Amino acid sequence: MDPGPFEHNETIALAIDAGLGAVAVGEHGGQIRWNAGEAPAEIERIERSVGPRWVWWTQDTARQLVAADVRPARCWDLDAVHRLLHGGWRAGPARTWAAAHGLDADDLPTVGPLDLFSAAADTVVDDSDGPVRSDGHLDPSWVDGGWHDDLDRLARWAALALDVYRSHARQLDGLADRRAAPATARSESAAALLCAELEHDGVPVDVVEAERIIASFVGARPRDAVDERRMASDRDDLVLAHLPSDLRDGVDLRNPASVKSLLRRAGIEVDDTRAWRLERLRHEHPVVDAVLVWRKAERVATTFGYRWLDEHVGTDGRLRGTWSGSDGAAGRMTATAGLHNLPADLRPAIVAGAGHSFVRADLGQIEPRILAAVSGDEALATATLEADMYAPVAQRLGVTRDIAKVAVLGAMYGQTTGHGAAALRGLDAAYPVAMGYLTDAARLAEAGNDLRTRGGRLVRMSAGGEPDDDADDLRSRAAARGRYGRNAMVQGAAAEFFKMWAVIVRARLPPRSRIVLCLHDELLVHLPTEDAEHGVTIVEHALQETAHRWQQFDLRGSVRFVADTSTISRWSDAK
């Protein structure tokens, strides 16, 4: 197949306007322009003949490609790499360009009329018609959509993307102490593309089963708003009925303080009304159980009820939300529409389509295994060779498995008191390298120093505080930063590992198979049933490939990563 003006494996920047067309600009100077009608097929042809790494400014380009049934193998998402290099969530062409060229993001120019509250320098537009102003910033009229005006502007916009790509490559290579950063940038970009696919494909839902489950909590679908309010009042009455009528006045079950008052009237004193605390008190009074049952029903009614189904499940029976490849903190994937916090009670409604199955895989004990790898603690790495790494840790500490687990998790989250505190102190002697790694991260964060994860993500830390804060406030803020910093170094690296695994699975899956859900450390793949066994093999081999790639700079691959992988028809079938 003729590659045209491009070389095999060339990096090619792409700018698309759905109504106008598309322009591809190669790093070696080649260029192709297409009208709107021919763009998808021609981009697919270049994908097959050249095997390029596509460069684009934002995830919106990926969304347009996926909507046109074009699914590139490789890409470089400038937003995703900007967030990796510079931390936080804020991105976009103007900010990404400024950071790539050493410009102050606080000086980004804007479009708009002068008024009493804006400075002239912020709103002046250069006389030239070019995309870059004399001060080096992108012209805001281009950023706000001017690059869509014609194919010439699309071409210039794509060329600018290549410029930022080159800058990113230099900055990543400059992170000498984070040799994995270039690979992380590639997987973060692929994760942003995967997010566009997750948005497009959705999660298959048995709507009839979903409505049955919802009805079991809140009753039949309400006729109107009045009926909905009546049903809510009826649910409240089921709780209040456990108290004498003279003690029910003024109780608002949706107000935690009011619930505390309700429990006090029943003779139960609690510091707060968190679910885990109330679970321990179910036997104290029937009203406690009623409150817990009410909460579950209320959550379904208000967040995952009939309205949720109507808004987020399409006529094709697919649940869809908006996905992001990283949050603004340590870089975990995020999703809307309840995709990351669907109640377990609704999982039976997540059902594979006819003739299809799910391959579900959940990483086991991922954060302590990540800690062993990023810290270089050989003793902790040895513990990961067991399927249950907490067992050898417990033996080394001379405590039960449950206490060992609490201690390890407490070390990563900065919890130094309570259950497992004594064992936590024993970790310093048993695994000094890992504990030292966490302590160093905490101390740097406490002092307001920015951190970088193993894969190069900047985790911003600020001393913050107000001038009139007293010493106790400053110490409290510093301690909170320390706890956050030690956890971010592990959680951020775990997010990088998970996304690399997910995108390798994506790359290895056959054409009719799709990842439909990425939930923290869990993958859900939807595929034809006859391909399910092969899908399990792909997922497991991808995990080993990820572990090898990810550890090439750490302990020579001595940390073992495991996943619980199974073939299921309903999400709730997963053990």
Sequence and secondary structure as in RCSB ss.txt:
>XXXX:A:sequence
MDPGPFEHNETIALAIDAGLGAVAVGEHGGQIRWNAGEAPAEIERIERSVGPRWVWWTQDTARQLVAADVRPARC
WDLDAVHRLLHGGWRAGPARTWAAAHGLDADDLPTVGPLDLFSAAADTVVDDSDGPVRSDGHLDPSWVDGGWHDD
LDRLARWAALALDVYRSHARQLDGLADRRAAPATARSESAAALLCAELEHDGVPVDVVEAERIIASFVGARPRDA
VDERRMASDRDDLVLAHLPSDLRDGVDLRNPASVKSLLRRAGIEVDDTRAWRLERLRHEHPVVDAVLVWRKAERV
ATTFGYRWLDEHVGTDGRLRGTWSGSDGAAGRMTATAGLHNLPADLRPAIVAGAGHSFVRADLGQIEPRILAAVS
GDEALATATLEADMYAPVAQRLGVTRDIAKVAVLGAMYGQTTGHGAAALRGLDAAYPVAMGYLTDAARLAEAGND
LRTRGGRLVRMSAGGEPDDDADDLRSRAAARGRYGRNAMVQGAAAEFFKMWAVIVRARLPPRSRIVLCLHDELLV
HLPTEDAEHGVTIVEHALQETAHRWQQFDLRGSVRFVADTSTISRWSDAK
>XXXX:A:secstr
   TT  TT EEEEEEETTTEEEEEETTS EEEEETTTHHHHHHHHHHHH  EEEESSHHHHHHHHHTT   S E
EEHHHHHHHHH SS  SHHHHHHHHTT  GGG    S   TTS HHHH   SS SSB TTSSB HHHHTTGGGSS
HHHHHHHHHHHHHHHHHHHHHHHT TT TTHHHHHHHHHHHHHHHHHHHHH EEB HHHHHHHHHHHH S  SSH
HHHHHHHHHHHHHHHTTS GGG TT  TTSHHHHHHHHHHTT   S   HHHHHTTTTT HHHHHHHHHHHHHHH
HHHSSHHHHHHHB TTSEE   EES  SSS   EESTTTTS  GGGGGGBB  TTEEEEEEEEESHHHHHHHHHH
T HHHHHHTTSSSTHHHHHHHHTS HHHHHHHHHHHHHT  SSTTHHHHHHHHHHSHHHHHHHHHHHHHHHTT  
EE TT  EE       TT  HHHHHHHHHHHHHHHHHHHHHHHHHHHHHHHHHHHHHHS TT EEEEEETTEEEE
EEEGGGHHHHHHHHHHHHHHHHHHHTTTSGGG S  EEEEEEESBGGG  
